């Protein structure tokens, strides 16, 4: 009878090393793509911000802080920052509330629930340009359905895209519909919660609103934080196409969001270097808002 083979003492270490190498091998294509498509363009963008580059054939020349001085006195830039911050302050909470509310409402099995969930997700697959063109009809002051709906309640309606305040509201309304990704994430997270927790809460006399406040929202908090951060980034940086088609920054720069202004400077006024500097400012504003959100959540958890 032969003796059993004894594994070398370094076998577990070698196995861990092999798994580590396999992990890095799988991550290598992603890391290469991030370096080539994100990190390198970001570094070039920083370099261009301190030149007079126009985006045309002439070689850029270093001009120091001239673009920064121009930025400090640019009233259009101030208007675009104000419009972007207003849009984030209104659109992000409304989109999050809509996605969470609909997901919790449609999480439980119910007759026709599949069709309702499909209806919530469907606007997300509509291209941005098509959505903007659709809302050009929805917000039409003469025959648009929104003003006709207001007319049923005795209101004469608004000239939505001609007034600065209503134009901003119109863009917010348009971007309230494509909330499918957040809806799906919250729906999946809610269905993963243990039903026994709700049974125990019901036995303790906790009603639906008490369960929402004491169980559902605290358990979904990590998911909601992630969605808030994601939606902040999207709202600040990916509102370009629908806003550009719907209003083109008008009226009175009310919807001249930072991505729209960057596009105008880079491709309409040949101010590629100036647009690069505004892009850096946009990234700084985005990072500042996200850090503020995370610090607020951390403080809330400590106080709680």
C-alpha positions in Angstrom: 0.0 0.0 0.0 1.5 3.3 -1.1 1.7 6.3 1.2 -0.6 9.2 0.3 1.0 12.0 -1.5 1.8 15.0 0.6 1.3 18.5 -1.1 4.3 20.7 -0.9 4.1 23.3 1.9 4.0 26.2 -0.6 1.0 24.9 -2.6 -1.6 27.3 -1.0 0.7 30.2 -1.5 1.3 29.2 -5.2 -2.5 28.8 -5.7 -3.1 32.3 -4.3 -0.4 33.6 -6.6 -2.0 32.0 -9.6 -5.4 33.4 -8.7 -3.8 36.9 -8.3 -2.1 36.6 -11.7 -5.3 35.4 -13.3 -7.2 38.4 -11.8 -4.7 40.9 -13.1 -4.8 39.2 -16.5 -8.6 39.7 -16.7 -8.2 43.3 -15.5 -5.4 44.1 -18.0 -7.7 44.9 -21.0 -9.9 47.1 -18.9 -6.9 48.9 -17.4 -5.5 49.5 -20.9 -8.8 50.9 -22.1 -9.0 53.2 -19.1 -5.5 54.4 -19.6 -5.9 55.0 -23.4 -9.5 56.3 -23.4 -9.8 58.2 -20.1 -6.5 58.9 -18.4 -4.5 60.0 -21.5 -7.3 62.3 -22.9 -7.7 63.8 -19.4 -4.0 64.6 -19.2 -4.1 66.1 -22.7 -7.1 68.1 -21.7 -5.2 69.6 -18.8 -2.3 70.5 -21.0 -4.5 72.1 -23.7 -6.3 74.3 -21.0 -3.1 76.4 -20.7 -2.6 77.0 -24.5 -4.3 78.9 -27.3 -5.3 75.8 -29.1 -8.2 76.3 -31.5 -8.8 72.7 -32.6 -7.6 73.5 -36.1 -4.2 72.9 -37.7 -2.1 75.5 -36.0 0.3 74.2 -33.3 -0.9 75.3 -29.8 1.2 77.8 -27.9 1.5 78.0 -24.1 -0.2 81.1 -22.8 -0.1 80.5 -19.0 -3.2 81.6 -17.1 -4.8 83.7 -19.8 -7.7 81.3 -20.1 -8.2 81.3 -16.4 -8.4 85.1 -16.4 -10.9 85.0 -19.2 -13.0 82.5 -17.2 -13.2 84.7 -14.2 -14.9 87.5 -16.2 -17.0 85.3 -18.5 -20.7 86.0 -17.7 -21.8 83.1 -20.0 -19.7 80.8 -17.9 -21.4 82.0 -14.7 -24.8 81.5 -16.3 -23.9 78.0 -17.3 -22.7 77.1 -13.8 -25.9 78.5 -12.3 -28.1 76.6 -14.8 -26.2 73.3 -14.2 -26.4 73.6 -10.4 -30.1 74.4 -10.5 -30.6 71.4 -12.8 -28.7 69.1 -10.5 -30.5 70.4 -7.4 -34.0 69.7 -8.9 -33.5 66.9 -11.3 -31.4 64.4 -9.2 -33.8 64.3 -6.2 -36.9 64.0 -8.5 -35.3 61.2 -10.6 -34.3 59.3 -7.5 -37.7 59.7 -5.8 -39.4 58.6 -9.0 -37.1 55.5 -9.5 -37.3 54.4 -5.9 -41.1 55.0 -5.6 -42.0 53.1 -8.7 -39.6 50.3 -7.9 -41.1 49.8 -4.4 -44.6 50.1 -5.8 -44.0 47.5 -8.5 -41.8 45.1 -6.6 -44.6 42.9 -5.3 -46.2 40.5 -7.7 -49.5 41.9 -9.0 -51.7 41.4 -12.1 -50.1 43.2 -15.1 -47.0 44.1 -13.1 -44.7 42.9 -15.9 -46.3 45.4 -18.3 -46.1 48.3 -15.8 -42.4 47.6 -15.2 -41.9 47.5 -18.9 -43.7 50.8 -19.3 -41.4 52.4 -16.7 -38.2 51.1 -18.3 -39.3 51.8 -22.0 -38.4 55.6 -22.1 -34.8 54.7 -21.2 -34.2 53.0 -24.5 -35.5 56.0 -26.5 -32.5 57.9 -28.1 -31.9 61.3 -26.6 -32.5 63.1 -29.8 -35.9 61.3 -30.3 -36.9 62.1 -26.7 -36.0 65.8 -27.2 -38.0 66.0 -30.5 -40.9 64.3 -28.7 -40.8 66.9 -26.0 -40.8 69.7 -28.5 -44.3 68.5 -29.3 -45.3 67.9 -25.7 -44.2 71.4 -24.6 -45.7 73.2 -27.7 -47.7 76.2 -26.3 -50.4 75.9 -29.0 -51.2 72.2 -29.4 -48.9 70.4 -27.0 -50.7 67.9 -24.7 -49.2 69.3 -21.5 -50.9 72.7 -22.0 -54.1 70.9 -23.1 -53.9 68.9 -19.9 -53.5 72.1 -17.9 -56.5 73.6 -19.7 -58.7 70.9 -18.2 -58.0 72.5 -14.8 -58.7 76.0 -16.0 -55.1 77.0 -16.6 -54.1 78.7 -19.8 -50.8 76.9 -19.9 -47.2 78.2 -20.4 -45.0 79.2 -23.3 -42.6 76.6 -22.0 -39.5 77.2 -24.0 -39.7 81.0 -24.3 -39.5 81.8 -20.6 -36.3 81.1 -18.6 -37.9 79.5 -15.6 -40.4 77.3 -17.5 -37.6 76.2 -20.0 -35.6 74.8 -17.1 -38.7 73.1 -15.8 -39.3 71.6 -19.3 -35.8 70.1 -19.4 -36.3 68.6 -15.9 -39.6 67.1 -17.0 -38.1 65.6 -20.1 -35.3 63.9 -18.1 -37.7 62.5 -15.5 -38.7 59.8 -17.9 -35.5 57.9 -18.6 -35.1 56.4 -15.1 -35.0 52.8 -16.2 -31.5 51.9 -14.9 -32.2 53.2 -11.4 -35.6 51.6 -11.4 -34.2 48.2 -12.2 -31.4 48.4 -9.6 -33.8 49.4 -6.8 -36.3 46.8 -7.9 -33.7 44.0 -7.8 -32.3 45.2 -4.4 -35.8 45.3 -2.9 -36.6 41.8 -4.0 -33.3 40.6 -2.4 -34.4 41.7 1.0 -35.4 39.0 3.4 -39.2 38.7 3.7 -39.0 37.4 7.2 -37.9 40.8 8.4 -41.2 42.3 7.1 -43.2 39.4 8.7 -41.5 40.1 12.0 -42.2 43.8 11.7 -45.8 43.1 10.9 -46.1 41.0 14.0 -44.7 43.8 16.1 -47.5 46.1 14.7 -45.4 48.0 12.2 -47.5 49.3 9.3 -46.4 49.8 5.7 -45.0 53.3 6.3 -43.2 52.2 9.4 -41.7 49.3 7.4 -40.6 51.7 4.7 -39.0 54.1 7.1 -37.4 51.5 9.5 -36.6 48.6 7.2 -36.7 49.3 3.5 -35.0 52.6 3.2 -32.2 51.9 5.7 -31.5 48.5 4.0 -31.5 50.1 0.6 -29.3 53.0 1.7 -26.0 51.8 0.1 -27.9 51.3 -3.2 -29.6 54.7 -3.0 -26.2 56.4 -2.3 -24.7 54.8 -5.3 -27.6 55.8 -7.5 -27.5 59.4 -6.2 -23.8 59.6 -7.1 -24.3 58.1 -10.5 -27.3 60.4 -11.3 -25.3 63.4 -10.2 -22.6 62.5 -12.7 -25.1 61.8 -15.5 -27.1 64.9 -14.8 -24.1 67.2 -14.9 -22.4 65.7 -17.9 -24.8 63.7 -20.1 -27.7 66.3 -20.4 -26.0 67.8 -23.5 -28.0 66.2 -26.3 -31.6 66.6 -25.1 -30.9 70.1 -23.8 -29.1 71.1 -27.0 -31.9 69.9 -29.2 -34.7 71.2 -27.0 -33.5 74.7 -26.2 -29.9 75.1 -27.5 -29.1 77.0 -24.2 -31.9 79.5 -24.6 -33.8 81.5 -23.5 -31.4 84.0 -21.7 -28.9 81.3 -21.1 -31.4 79.6 -18.7 -30.5 76.1 -20.1 -26.9 76.8 -21.1 -25.6 73.9 -19.2 -21.8 73.4 -18.9 -21.7 70.6 -21.5 -23.6 72.8 -24.0 -21.3 75.7 -23.3 -18.2 73.5 -23.7 -19.5 72.3 -27.1 -20.2 75.8 -28.2 -16.7 77.0 -27.3 -14.9 74.0 -28.8 -16.8 73.5 -32.1 -18.6 76.7 -32.9 -16.2 79.4 -31.7 -12.9 77.3 -32.2 -12.0 77.8 -28.6 -10.7 74.3 -28.0 -8.3 75.3 -25.2 -11.0 77.4 -23.4 -13.4 74.5 -23.6 -10.7 72.2 -22.1 -10.5 74.5 -19.1 -14.3 74.6 -18.7 -14.2 70.8 -18.8 -11.8 70.7 -15.9 -14.1 73.0 -14.0 -17.0 70.7 -14.7 -15.0 67.7 -13.4 -14.1 69.7 -10.2 -17.8 70.7 -9.7 -18.9 67.1 -10.1 -16.3 65.8 -7.7 -17.1 68.5 -5.1 -20.9 67.6 -5.2 -20.2 63.9 -4.9 -17.8 64.4 -2.0 -20.4 66.6 -0.3 -23.0 63.9 -0.7 -20.8 61.2 0.7 -19.8 63.4 3.7 -23.4 64.2 4.4 -24.3 60.5 4.3 -21.4 59.7 6.6 -22.5 62.4 9.1 -26.1 61.1 8.9 -24.9 57.6 9.7 -22.8 58.8 12.6 -25.6 60.8 14.1 -28.1 58.0 13.6 
